[in-house]
């Protein structure tokens, strides 16, 4: 008589139950991390824009005005005050948008420093709590 190798139905069911229990423990911890990852990515983007703004100021002696906006990091401003020196090719390749697809808000002079730079977060509106809280360069 030949013996057949393989798994019995009971062995397969035990493995399926163990995998199900592991998934039940791990899934809740992983599922809620999406918004946290977006907020972290937004902090990183704000730091990159801040660095570009600082380089702009080193070259021109000032930050772009609110009217010139972050676009001044891509193309040389033609409105007053025009920068004394401007890096050919710009300071960023393109303006990033936050993970929710919205543009960053830039104000100069800022209420919290030389300039305010922030994302409105998941709700897309200034202010908010929790996931809808603004992500700023001054916090």
C-alpha positions as CSV (number, residue, x, y, z in Angstrom):
1,X,0.0,0.0,0.0
2,X,1.2,3.5,-0.9
3,X,1.1,6.2,1.7
4,X,0.0,9.6,0.4
5,X,1.8,12.6,1.7
6,X,0.0,15.9,2.3
7,X,-2.1,17.7,4.8
8,X,-5.2,16.5,6.4
9,X,-8.3,18.7,6.5
10,X,-7.9,19.2,10.3
11,X,-4.3,20.5,9.8
12,X,-5.4,22.9,7.1
13,X,-8.2,24.2,9.3
14,X,-5.8,24.7,12.3
15,X,-3.5,26.8,10.1
16,X,-6.4,28.9,8.8
17,X,-7.6,29.6,12.3
18,X,-4.1,30.6,13.4
19,X,-3.8,33.0,10.4
20,X,-7.2,34.4,11.2
21,X,-6.2,35.1,14.8
22,X,-3.0,36.8,13.7
23,X,-4.9,39.0,11.2
24,X,-7.4,40.0,13.9
25,X,-4.6,41.1,16.2
26,X,-2.5,43.0,13.5
27,X,-5.2,44.5,11.3
28,X,-6.5,47.1,13.7
29,X,-3.0,48.4,14.4
30,X,-2.2,48.8,10.7
31,X,-5.5,50.1,9.4
32,X,-5.5,53.3,11.4
33,X,-2.0,54.3,10.3
34,X,-3.0,55.8,7.0
35,X,-3.9,59.3,8.3
36,X,-0.8,59.3,10.5
37,X,1.4,58.5,7.5
38,X,-0.2,61.4,5.6
39,X,0.4,63.8,8.4
40,X,4.1,62.7,8.7
41,X,4.5,63.1,4.9
42,X,3.1,66.6,5.2
43,X,5.6,67.6,7.9
44,X,8.4,66.4,5.6
45,X,7.0,68.4,2.7
46,X,6.8,71.5,4.9
47,X,10.4,71.2,5.9
48,X,11.5,70.8,2.2
49,X,9.5,74.0,1.3
50,X,11.0,75.8,4.3
51,X,14.5,74.9,3.1
52,X,13.7,76.2,-0.4
53,X,12.3,79.4,1.1
54,X,15.5,79.9,3.1
55,X,17.6,79.4,0.0
56,X,15.5,82.0,-1.8
57,X,16.0,84.4,1.1
58,X,19.8,83.8,1.0
59,X,19.9,84.8,-2.7
60,X,17.4,87.6,-2.7
61,X,17.6,89.0,0.8
62,X,13.9,88.5,1.5
63,X,11.2,85.8,1.5
64,X,8.6,85.9,-1.3
65,X,5.5,88.0,-0.4
66,X,2.1,86.4,0.1
67,X,1.1,87.7,-3.3
68,X,4.2,86.2,-5.0
69,X,3.5,83.0,-3.1
70,X,5.3,79.7,-3.3
71,X,5.3,80.1,-7.1
72,X,8.3,82.3,-6.6
73,X,10.3,79.2,-5.8
74,X,9.5,77.8,-9.3
75,X,9.5,80.9,-11.5
76,X,11.2,84.3,-11.0
77,X,8.7,86.8,-9.6
78,X,7.9,89.8,-11.9
79,X,5.9,91.7,-9.2
80,X,7.5,94.0,-6.7
81,X,9.6,93.4,-4.8
82,X,11.6,91.5,-7.4
83,X,14.5,89.5,-6.0
84,X,18.0,90.9,-6.4
85,X,19.4,87.5,-7.3
86,X,17.3,84.5,-8.3
87,X,18.7,80.9,-8.8
88,X,18.4,80.0,-12.5
89,X,16.1,76.9,-12.6
90,X,14.3,77.8,-9.3
91,X,14.4,76.4,-5.8
92,X,12.0,73.5,-6.4
93,X,11.2,71.5,-9.5
94,X,7.5,71.8,-8.9
95,X,5.2,72.9,-6.1
96,X,4.2,69.9,-4.0
97,X,0.6,69.4,-2.9
98,X,-0.3,67.9,0.5
99,X,-1.3,64.2,0.6
100,X,-5.0,65.2,0.4
101,X,-4.3,67.0,-3.0
102,X,-4.5,70.5,-1.7
103,X,-2.0,73.3,-2.1
104,X,0.0,74.5,0.9
105,X,-1.0,77.9,2.3
106,X,1.8,80.5,2.5
107,X,1.6,83.9,4.3
108,X,4.4,86.4,4.6
109,X,4.8,88.1,6.9
110,X,3.4,85.3,9.2
111,X,1.6,85.5,12.5
112,X,4.0,82.9,14.0
113,X,7.3,83.9,12.4
114,X,8.9,85.3,9.2
115,X,6.3,83.3,7.3
116,X,3.5,80.9,7.9
117,X,3.3,77.7,5.9
118,X,0.7,75.1,6.5
119,X,-1.7,72.4,5.2
120,X,-5.3,72.4,6.3
121,X,-5.1,68.6,6.8
122,X,-7.8,66.0,6.0
123,X,-10.8,68.4,6.3
124,X,-9.3,71.0,3.9
125,X,-10.3,73.9,6.2
126,X,-8.3,76.0,8.5
127,X,-8.4,75.0,12.2
128,X,-9.9,71.7,13.1
129,X,-9.2,68.8,15.5
130,X,-7.8,65.3,15.2
131,X,-7.2,64.3,11.6
132,X,-8.6,67.6,10.5
133,X,-6.0,69.6,12.5
134,X,-3.8,71.9,10.5
135,X,-0.2,70.8,9.9
136,X,2.0,73.9,10.3
137,X,5.6,75.1,10.3
138,X,5.3,76.7,13.7
139,X,4.3,73.7,15.8
